[in-house]
Amino acid sequence: MKVIKRDGRFEDYDLNKIKRTICNASDDINQPLNEGDLKAICDLVEDDIYENFSESVPSNEIRNIIEKTLRSNGFSPVASSYINS
């Protein structure tokens, strides 16, 4: 899977990058996620990506999926931090 960046470049999909950005967003508001929550959120995000995209996914779609997943699982403050970072 490739990620299409805003400037049109392609990057390899990297779940660790998603995990890192979610961790940073939660740390920024002093609401760190435990490993179980982080894994569950990342699994849901990854499932959504692979269900809706086959070969490539725009980076803005990944951002939307992460925000939606965080909000729908009770992490709205983290979602807001993520979007504002």
Biopython code that builds the backbone (N, CA, C, O; Angstrom):
import numpy as np
from Bio.PDB.StructureBuilder import StructureBuilder

atoms = [
    (1, "MET", "N", (0.861, -1.178, 0.000)),
    (1, "MET", "CA", (0.000, 0.000, 0.000)),
    (1, "MET", "C", (0.900, 1.231, 0.000)),
    (1, "MET", "O", (1.909, 1.285, 0.703)),
    (2, "LYS", "N", (0.515, 2.205, -0.796)),
    (2, "LYS", "CA", (1.228, 3.478, -0.879)),
    (2, "LYS", "C", (0.329, 4.596, -0.361)),
    (2, "LYS", "O", (-0.894, 4.548, -0.496)),
    (3, "VAL", "N", (0.956, 5.586, 0.225)),
    (3, "VAL", "CA", (0.264, 6.789, 0.692)),
    (3, "VAL", "C", (0.590, 7.904, -0.275)),
    (3, "VAL", "O", (1.754, 8.141, -0.600)),
    (4, "ILE", "N", (-0.448, 8.590, -0.734)),
    (4, "ILE", "CA", (-0.267, 9.732, -1.634)),
    (4, "ILE", "C", (-0.221, 10.986, -0.762)),
    (4, "ILE", "O", (-1.221, 11.367, -0.153)),
    (5, "LYS", "N", (0.935, 11.615, -0.710)),
    (5, "LYS", "CA", (1.125, 12.815, 0.092)),
    (5, "LYS", "C", (0.448, 14.012, -0.586)),
    (5, "LYS", "O", (0.105, 13.949, -1.766)),
    (6, "ARG", "N", (0.258, 15.090, 0.162)),
    (6, "ARG", "CA", (-0.408, 16.277, -0.394)),
    (6, "ARG", "C", (0.301, 16.848, -1.609)),
    (6, "ARG", "O", (-0.343, 17.411, -2.495)),
    (7, "ASP", "N", (1.628, 16.708, -1.661)),
    (7, "ASP", "CA", (2.375, 17.244, -2.803)),
    (7, "ASP", "C", (2.460, 16.263, -3.973)),
    (7, "ASP", "O", (3.143, 16.531, -4.962)),
    (8, "GLY", "N", (1.766, 15.124, -3.859)),
    (8, "GLY", "CA", (1.720, 14.153, -4.953)),
    (8, "GLY", "C", (2.740, 13.030, -4.858)),
    (8, "GLY", "O", (2.678, 12.063, -5.618)),
    (9, "ARG", "N", (3.688, 13.156, -3.917)),
    (9, "ARG", "CA", (4.673, 12.081, -3.745)),
    (9, "ARG", "C", (3.992, 10.843, -3.163)),
    (9, "ARG", "O", (2.937, 10.924, -2.533)),
    (10, "PHE", "N", (4.628, 9.700, -3.396)),
    (10, "PHE", "CA", (4.160, 8.446, -2.825)),
    (10, "PHE", "C", (5.118, 8.001, -1.729)),
    (10, "PHE", "O", (6.334, 8.142, -1.862)),
    (11, "GLU", "N", (4.565, 7.462, -0.645)),
    (11, "GLU", "CA", (5.354, 6.904, 0.449)),
    (11, "GLU", "C", (4.784, 5.542, 0.773)),
    (11, "GLU", "O", (3.602, 5.288, 0.540)),
    (12, "ASP", "N", (5.613, 4.666, 1.307)),
    (12, "ASP", "CA", (5.110, 3.379, 1.770)),
    (12, "ASP", "C", (4.206, 3.605, 2.974)),
    (12, "ASP", "O", (4.482, 4.455, 3.821)),
    (13, "TYR", "N", (3.128, 2.838, 3.040)),
    (13, "TYR", "CA", (2.235, 2.878, 4.188)),
    (13, "TYR", "C", (2.993, 2.365, 5.406)),
    (13, "TYR", "O", (3.693, 1.356, 5.320)),
    (14, "ASP", "N", (2.858, 3.055, 6.546)),
    (14, "ASP", "CA", (3.589, 2.685, 7.750)),
    (14, "ASP", "C", (2.683, 2.876, 8.964)),
    (14, "ASP", "O", (2.428, 4.002, 9.391)),
    (15, "LEU", "N", (2.197, 1.751, 9.519)),
    (15, "LEU", "CA", (1.318, 1.824, 10.675)),
    (15, "LEU", "C", (2.025, 2.448, 11.877)),
    (15, "LEU", "O", (1.381, 3.099, 12.699)),
    (16, "ASN", "N", (3.317, 2.260, 11.985)),
    (16, "ASN", "CA", (4.054, 2.858, 13.104)),
    (16, "ASN", "C", (4.001, 4.379, 13.079)),
    (16, "ASN", "O", (4.003, 5.022, 14.128)),
    (17, "LYS", "N", (3.954, 4.951, 11.886)),
    (17, "LYS", "CA", (3.846, 6.414, 11.762)),
    (17, "LYS", "C", (2.486, 6.880, 12.292)),
    (17, "LYS", "O", (2.394, 7.908, 12.964)),
    (18, "ILE", "N", (1.448, 6.128, 11.989)),
    (18, "ILE", "CA", (0.107, 6.441, 12.490)),
    (18, "ILE", "C", (0.094, 6.340, 14.015)),
    (18, "ILE", "O", (-0.425, 7.221, 14.700)),
    (19, "LYS", "N", (0.666, 5.269, 14.530)),
    (19, "LYS", "CA", (0.721, 5.062, 15.980)),
    (19, "LYS", "C", (1.460, 6.214, 16.657)),
    (19, "LYS", "O", (1.028, 6.712, 17.697)),
    (20, "ARG", "N", (2.564, 6.628, 16.069)),
    (20, "ARG", "CA", (3.376, 7.711, 16.631)),
    (20, "ARG", "C", (2.591, 9.030, 16.664)),
    (20, "ARG", "O", (2.646, 9.759, 17.654)),
    (21, "THR", "N", (1.866, 9.332, 15.592)),
    (21, "THR", "CA", (1.128, 10.604, 15.562)),
    (21, "THR", "C", (-0.028, 10.595, 16.564)),
    (21, "THR", "O", (-0.328, 11.626, 17.166)),
    (22, "ILE", "N", (-0.675, 9.449, 16.746)),
    (22, "ILE", "CA", (-1.750, 9.359, 17.740)),
    (22, "ILE", "C", (-1.164, 9.520, 19.140)),
    (22, "ILE", "O", (-1.727, 10.232, 19.972)),
    (23, "CYS", "N", (-0.039, 8.863, 19.400)),
    (23, "CYS", "CA", (0.634, 8.999, 20.702)),
    (23, "CYS", "C", (1.010, 10.445, 20.967)),
    (23, "CYS", "O", (0.791, 10.955, 22.066)),
    (24, "ASN", "N", (1.566, 11.101, 19.980)),
    (24, "ASN", "CA", (1.963, 12.505, 20.137)),
    (24, "ASN", "C", (0.754, 13.380, 20.455)),
    (24, "ASN", "O", (0.826, 14.258, 21.315)),
    (25, "ALA", "N", (-0.355, 13.137, 19.759)),
    (25, "ALA", "CA", (-1.564, 13.931, 19.988)),
    (25, "ALA", "C", (-2.094, 13.720, 21.401)),
    (25, "ALA", "O", (-2.514, 14.675, 22.055)),
    (26, "SER", "N", (-2.077, 12.490, 21.871)),
    (26, "SER", "CA", (-2.575, 12.227, 23.225)),
    (26, "SER", "C", (-1.616, 12.782, 24.280)),
    (26, "SER", "O", (-2.056, 13.304, 25.304)),
    (27, "ASP", "N", (-0.329, 12.672, 24.038)),
    (27, "ASP", "CA", (0.658, 13.223, 24.970)),
    (27, "ASP", "C", (0.568, 14.746, 25.042)),
    (27, "ASP", "O", (0.752, 15.333, 26.108)),
    (28, "ASP", "N", (0.284, 15.385, 23.901)),
    (28, "ASP", "CA", (0.196, 16.848, 23.854)),
    (28, "ASP", "C", (-0.879, 17.397, 24.790)),
    (28, "ASP", "O", (-0.760, 18.518, 25.284)),
    (29, "ILE", "N", (-1.921, 16.613, 25.033)),
    (29, "ILE", "CA", (-2.998, 17.074, 25.922)),
    (29, "ILE", "C", (-2.960, 16.342, 27.265)),
    (29, "ILE", "O", (-3.930, 16.365, 28.023)),
    (30, "ASN", "N", (-1.838, 15.699, 27.544)),
    (30, "ASN", "CA", (-1.638, 14.990, 28.810)),
    (30, "ASN", "C", (-2.703, 13.920, 29.067)),
    (30, "ASN", "O", (-3.147, 13.722, 30.198)),
    (31, "GLN", "N", (-3.102, 13.232, 27.985)),
    (31, "GLN", "CA", (-4.021, 12.104, 28.094)),
    (31, "GLN", "C", (-3.438, 10.919, 27.329)),
    (31, "GLN", "O", (-4.017, 10.460, 26.345)),
    (32, "PRO", "N", (-2.279, 10.424, 27.791)),
    (32, "PRO", "CA", (-1.647, 9.330, 27.057)),
    (32, "PRO", "C", (-2.536, 8.094, 27.002)),
    (32, "PRO", "O", (-3.201, 7.749, 27.979)),
    (33, "LEU", "N", (-2.539, 7.446, 25.869)),
    (33, "LEU", "CA", (-3.316, 6.215, 25.689)),
    (33, "LEU", "C", (-2.505, 5.030, 26.196)),
    (33, "LEU", "O", (-1.282, 4.998, 26.054)),
    (34, "ASN", "N", (-3.193, 4.055, 26.788)),
    (34, "ASN", "CA", (-2.474, 2.854, 27.173)),
    (34, "ASN", "C", (-2.263, 1.986, 25.929)),
    (34, "ASN", "O", (-2.887, 2.214, 24.893)),
    (35, "GLU", "N", (-1.400, 1.014, 26.039)),
    (35, "GLU", "CA", (-1.049, 0.182, 24.876)),
    (35, "GLU", "C", (-2.262, -0.518, 24.277)),
    (35, "GLU", "O", (-2.364, -0.646, 23.057)),
    (36, "GLY", "N", (-3.184, -0.971, 25.125)),
    (36, "GLY", "CA", (-4.381, -1.656, 24.629)),
    (36, "GLY", "C", (-5.257, -0.744, 23.789)),
    (36, "GLY", "O", (-5.709, -1.124, 22.710)),
    (37, "ASP", "N", (-5.495, 0.474, 24.295)),
    (37, "ASP", "CA", (-6.300, 1.441, 23.536)),
    (37, "ASP", "C", (-5.612, 1.815, 22.236)),
    (37, "ASP", "O", (-6.252, 1.890, 21.187)),
    (38, "LEU", "N", (-4.317, 2.049, 22.304)),
    (38, "LEU", "CA", (-3.570, 2.442, 21.114)),
    (38, "LEU", "C", (-3.619, 1.349, 20.055)),
    (38, "LEU", "O", (-3.819, 1.632, 18.873)),
    (39, "LYS", "N", (-3.437, 0.104, 20.477)),
    (39, "LYS", "CA", (-3.479, -1.010, 19.528)),
    (39, "LYS", "C", (-4.872, -1.147, 18.920)),
    (39, "LYS", "O", (-5.009, -1.359, 17.715)),
    (40, "ALA", "N", (-5.901, -1.025, 19.750)),
    (40, "ALA", "CA", (-7.274, -1.145, 19.256)),
    (40, "ALA", "C", (-7.587, -0.053, 18.229)),
    (40, "ALA", "O", (-8.165, -0.331, 17.179)),
    (41, "ILE", "N", (-7.204, 1.182, 18.536)),
    (41, "ILE", "CA", (-7.436, 2.296, 17.603)),
    (41, "ILE", "C", (-6.682, 2.058, 16.298)),
    (41, "ILE", "O", (-7.246, 2.220, 15.216)),
    (42, "CYS", "N", (-5.418, 1.678, 16.396)),
    (42, "CYS", "CA", (-4.612, 1.453, 15.192)),
    (42, "CYS", "C", (-5.167, 0.302, 14.360)),
    (42, "CYS", "O", (-5.167, 0.372, 13.131)),
    (43, "ASP", "N", (-5.639, -0.751, 15.014)),
    (43, "ASP", "CA", (-6.245, -1.871, 14.285)),
    (43, "ASP", "C", (-7.486, -1.418, 13.531)),
    (43, "ASP", "O", (-7.686, -1.803, 12.378)),
    (44, "LEU", "N", (-8.322, -0.605, 14.171)),
    (44, "LEU", "CA", (-9.532, -0.105, 13.517)),
    (44, "LEU", "C", (-9.192, 0.801, 12.337)),
    (44, "LEU", "O", (-9.816, 0.719, 11.279)),
    (45, "VAL", "N", (-8.203, 1.662, 12.530)),
    (45, "VAL", "CA", (-7.775, 2.560, 11.450)),
    (45, "VAL", "C", (-7.270, 1.737, 10.268)),
    (45, "VAL", "O", (-7.654, 1.974, 9.123)),
    (46, "GLU", "N", (-6.417, 0.783, 10.558)),
    (46, "GLU", "CA", (-5.844, -0.036, 9.483)),
    (46, "GLU", "C", (-6.923, -0.845, 8.761)),
    (46, "GLU", "O", (-6.898, -0.955, 7.535)),
    (47, "ASP", "N", (-7.861, -1.406, 9.510)),
    (47, "ASP", "CA", (-8.964, -2.147, 8.882)),
    (47, "ASP", "C", (-9.747, -1.250, 7.933)),
    (47, "ASP", "O", (-10.066, -1.651, 6.814)),
    (48, "ASP", "N", (-10.056, -0.041, 8.379)),
    (48, "ASP", "CA", (-10.807, 0.909, 7.562)),
    (48, "ASP", "C", (-10.039, 1.254, 6.285)),
    (48, "ASP", "O", (-10.623, 1.309, 5.203)),
    (49, "ILE", "N", (-8.751, 1.482, 6.412)),
    (49, "ILE", "CA", (-7.934, 1.816, 5.239)),
    (49, "ILE", "C", (-7.962, 0.674, 4.230)),
    (49, "ILE", "O", (-8.202, 0.898, 3.043)),
    (50, "TYR", "N", (-7.717, -0.548, 4.696)),
    (50, "TYR", "CA", (-7.649, -1.686, 3.780)),
    (50, "TYR", "C", (-9.012, -2.079, 3.220)),
    (50, "TYR", "O", (-9.084, -2.675, 2.145)),
    (51, "GLU", "N", (-10.095, -1.756, 3.932)),
    (51, "GLU", "CA", (-11.437, -2.030, 3.416)),
    (51, "GLU", "C", (-11.815, -1.067, 2.292)),
    (51, "GLU", "O", (-12.580, -1.422, 1.395)),
    (52, "ASN", "N", (-11.279, 0.149, 2.343)),
    (52, "ASN", "CA", (-11.712, 1.183, 1.405)),
    (52, "ASN", "C", (-10.706, 1.543, 0.317)),
    (52, "ASN", "O", (-11.053, 2.229, -0.644)),
    (53, "PHE", "N", (-9.475, 1.090, 0.460)),
    (53, "PHE", "CA", (-8.439, 1.421, -0.518)),
    (53, "PHE", "C", (-7.636, 0.165, -0.812)),
    (53, "PHE", "O", (-7.383, -0.644, 0.081)),
    (54, "SER", "N", (-7.234, 0.007, -2.076)),
    (54, "SER", "CA", (-6.527, -1.228, -2.422)),
    (54, "SER", "C", (-5.034, -1.029, -2.659)),
    (54, "SER", "O", (-4.221, -1.770, -2.107)),
    (55, "GLU", "N", (-4.668, -0.059, -3.456)),
    (55, "GLU", "CA", (-3.255, 0.110, -3.796)),
    (55, "GLU", "C", (-2.647, 1.377, -3.208)),
    (55, "GLU", "O", (-1.466, 1.403, -2.862)),
    (56, "SER", "N", (-3.450, 2.419, -3.098)),
    (56, "SER", "CA", (-2.942, 3.677, -2.559)),
    (56, "SER", "C", (-4.059, 4.412, -1.834)),
    (56, "SER", "O", (-5.242, 4.219, -2.114)),
    (57, "VAL", "N", (-3.653, 5.259, -0.896)),
    (57, "VAL", "CA", (-4.605, 6.031, -0.105)),
    (57, "VAL", "C", (-4.053, 7.435, 0.074)),
    (57, "VAL", "O", (-2.889, 7.598, 0.439)),
    (58, "PRO", "N", (-4.871, 8.451, -0.178)),
    (58, "PRO", "CA", (-4.417, 9.823, 0.050)),
    (58, "PRO", "C", (-4.200, 10.076, 1.548)),
    (58, "PRO", "O", (-4.959, 9.581, 2.381)),
    (59, "SER", "N", (-3.176, 10.837, 1.877)),
    (59, "SER", "CA", (-2.855, 11.099, 3.282)),
    (59, "SER", "C", (-4.013, 11.799, 3.996)),
    (59, "SER", "O", (-4.232, 11.565, 5.184)),
    (60, "ASN", "N", (-4.756, 12.653, 3.291)),
    (60, "ASN", "CA", (-5.884, 13.328, 3.943)),
    (60, "ASN", "C", (-6.985, 12.336, 4.314)),
    (60, "ASN", "O", (-7.706, 12.554, 5.288)),
    (61, "GLU", "N", (-7.123, 11.255, 3.557)),
    (61, "GLU", "CA", (-8.104, 10.221, 3.907)),
    (61, "GLU", "C", (-7.670, 9.492, 5.177)),
    (61, "GLU", "O", (-8.503, 9.155, 6.017)),
    (62, "ILE", "N", (-6.370, 9.251, 5.316)),
    (62, "ILE", "CA", (-5.868, 8.622, 6.537)),
    (62, "ILE", "C", (-6.171, 9.512, 7.726)),
    (62, "ILE", "O", (-6.619, 9.027, 8.765)),
    (63, "ARG", "N", (-5.933, 10.807, 7.589)),
    (63, "ARG", "CA", (-6.233, 11.757, 8.674)),
    (63, "ARG", "C", (-7.718, 11.707, 9.045)),
    (63, "ARG", "O", (-8.067, 11.702, 10.226)),
    (64, "ASN", "N", (-8.586, 11.670, 8.035)),
    (64, "ASN", "CA", (-10.026, 11.612, 8.296)),
    (64, "ASN", "C", (-10.406, 10.326, 9.031)),
    (64, "ASN", "O", (-11.216, 10.345, 9.958)),
    (65, "ILE", "N", (-9.812, 9.215, 8.608)),
    (65, "ILE", "CA", (-10.108, 7.923, 9.232)),
    (65, "ILE", "C", (-9.636, 7.922, 10.685)),
    (65, "ILE", "O", (-10.347, 7.445, 11.569)),
    (66, "ILE", "N", (-8.452, 8.449, 10.932)),
    (66, "ILE", "CA", (-7.928, 8.506, 12.303)),
    (66, "ILE", "C", (-8.845, 9.365, 13.175)),
    (66, "ILE", "O", (-9.216, 8.957, 14.275)),
    (67, "GLU", "N", (-9.207, 10.543, 12.689)),
    (67, "GLU", "CA", (-10.084, 11.421, 13.471)),
    (67, "GLU", "C", (-11.413, 10.740, 13.765)),
    (67, "GLU", "O", (-11.872, 10.743, 14.907)),
    (68, "LYS", "N", (-12.030, 10.161, 12.748)),
    (68, "LYS", "CA", (-13.327, 9.494, 12.911)),
    (68, "LYS", "C", (-13.227, 8.347, 13.914)),
    (68, "LYS", "O", (-14.098, 8.182, 14.769)),
    (69, "THR", "N", (-12.168, 7.562, 13.804)),
    (69, "THR", "CA", (-11.988, 6.406, 14.685)),
    (69, "THR", "C", (-11.787, 6.847, 16.130)),
    (69, "THR", "O", (-12.370, 6.262, 17.044)),
    (70, "LEU", "N", (-10.974, 7.864, 16.341)),
    (70, "LEU", "CA", (-10.764, 8.364, 17.697)),
    (70, "LEU", "C", (-12.073, 8.880, 18.291)),
    (70, "LEU", "O", (-12.405, 8.556, 19.431)),
    (71, "ARG", "N", (-12.808, 9.671, 17.534)),
    (71, "ARG", "CA", (-14.062, 10.250, 18.044)),
    (71, "ARG", "C", (-15.100, 9.170, 18.341)),
    (71, "ARG", "O", (-15.775, 9.222, 19.369)),
    (72, "SER", "N", (-15.228, 8.203, 17.452)),
    (72, "SER", "CA", (-16.261, 7.176, 17.636)),
    (72, "SER", "C", (-15.923, 6.176, 18.733)),
    (72, "SER", "O", (-16.760, 5.353, 19.105)),
    (73, "ASN", "N", (-14.701, 6.243, 19.251)),
    (73, "ASN", "CA", (-14.301, 5.336, 20.327)),
    (73, "ASN", "C", (-14.030, 6.066, 21.638)),
    (73, "ASN", "O", (-13.345, 5.549, 22.521)),
    (74, "GLY", "N", (-14.576, 7.273, 21.750)),
    (74, "GLY", "CA", (-14.526, 7.994, 23.009)),
    (74, "GLY", "C", (-13.266, 8.800, 23.263)),
    (74, "GLY", "O", (-12.984, 9.174, 24.401)),
    (75, "PHE", "N", (-12.507, 9.070, 22.209)),
    (75, "PHE", "CA", (-11.269, 9.829, 22.363)),
    (75, "PHE", "C", (-11.340, 11.158, 21.618)),
    (75, "PHE", "O", (-10.402, 11.531, 20.914)),
    (76, "SER", "N", (-12.456, 11.871, 21.775)),
    (76, "SER", "CA", (-12.642, 13.148, 21.080)),
    (76, "SER", "C", (-11.558, 14.176, 21.394)),
    (76, "SER", "O", (-11.097, 14.857, 20.477)),
    (77, "PRO", "N", (-11.128, 14.319, 22.658)),
    (77, "PRO", "CA", (-10.053, 15.282, 22.916)),
    (77, "PRO", "C", (-8.766, 14.943, 22.163)),
    (77, "PRO", "O", (-8.068, 15.831, 21.675)),
    (78, "VAL", "N", (-8.464, 13.653, 22.078)),
    (78, "VAL", "CA", (-7.268, 13.223, 21.341)),
    (78, "VAL", "C", (-7.448, 13.517, 19.852)),
    (78, "VAL", "O", (-6.510, 13.944, 19.179)),
    (79, "ALA", "N", (-8.672, 13.282, 19.339)),
    (79, "ALA", "CA", (-8.961, 13.570, 17.937)),
    (79, "ALA", "C", (-8.768, 15.041, 17.635)),
    (79, "ALA", "O", (-8.196, 15.389, 16.602)),
    (80, "SER", "N", (-9.233, 15.912, 18.520)),
    (80, "SER", "CA", (-9.068, 17.353, 18.326)),
    (80, "SER", "C", (-7.593, 17.735, 18.349)),
    (80, "SER", "O", (-7.140, 18.539, 17.534)),
    (81, "SER", "N", (-6.851, 17.158, 19.281)),
    (81, "SER", "CA", (-5.411, 17.414, 19.343)),
    (81, "SER", "C", (-4.727, 16.937, 18.072)),
    (81, "SER", "O", (-3.849, 17.615, 17.538)),
    (82, "TYR", "N", (-5.130, 15.775, 17.596)),
    (82, "TYR", "CA", (-4.545, 15.209, 16.380)),
    (82, "TYR", "C", (-4.779, 16.127, 15.180)),
    (82, "TYR", "O", (-3.853, 16.397, 14.415)),
    (83, "ILE", "N", (-5.994, 16.599, 15.015)),
    (83, "ILE", "CA", (-6.335, 17.450, 13.871)),
    (83, "ILE", "C", (-5.637, 18.803, 13.969)),
    (83, "ILE", "O", (-5.267, 19.382, 12.948)),
    (84, "ASN", "N", (-5.453, 19.309, 15.176)),
    (84, "ASN", "CA", (-4.838, 20.623, 15.353)),
    (84, "ASN", "C", (-3.313, 20.591, 15.356)),
    (84, "ASN", "O", (-2.667, 21.637, 15.419)),
    (85, "SER", "N", (-2.741, 19.398, 15.291)),
    (85, "SER", "CA", (-1.267, 19.325, 15.317)),
    (85, "SER", "C", (-0.669, 19.390, 13.935)),
    (85, "SER", "O", (0.552, 19.341, 13.787)),
]
sb = StructureBuilder()
sb.init_structure("model")
sb.init_model(0)
sb.init_chain("A")
sb.init_seg("    ")
for serial, (resi, resn, name, xyz) in enumerate(atoms, 1):
    if name == "N":
        sb.init_residue(resn, " ", resi, " ")
    sb.init_atom(name, np.array(xyz, "f"), 0.0, 1.0, " ", f" {name:<3s}", serial, name[0])
structure = sb.get_structure()
